[in-house]
Amino acid sequence: MAHLYILRCRDGSFYVGSTIDLDRRIAQHAHGEGAAYTRRRLPVVLVYHQQFDRIEQAYSAEKQVQNWSRAKRIALIEGRFELLPSLAKKRFGRPLVE
């Protein structure tokens, strides 16, 4: 089995990854042996994970979620799947600074 996972870092940011051994990978992050991004933002907390049959599927989902906005990631984490399509739409004509 493979997994997509999202960690919430100490600074409130999210880290998105994929792995074939979720428990081992989370332990690596927690001990500062994971990605440099999480190493600088310890402690981290697992806030979401999704299981896939193959690592290629999990990796593809990881790359997709990495490009999502913070709002869309939060909707995924909270299980508010009905919001995902509307959060994916570009809002033309909106001000550059809000």
Summary of the structure (lengths in Angstrom):
residues: 98
radius of gyration: 14.6
end to end distance: 41.8
largest distance: 45.4
contacts: 248
relative contact order: 0.19
helix: 42%
strand: 21%
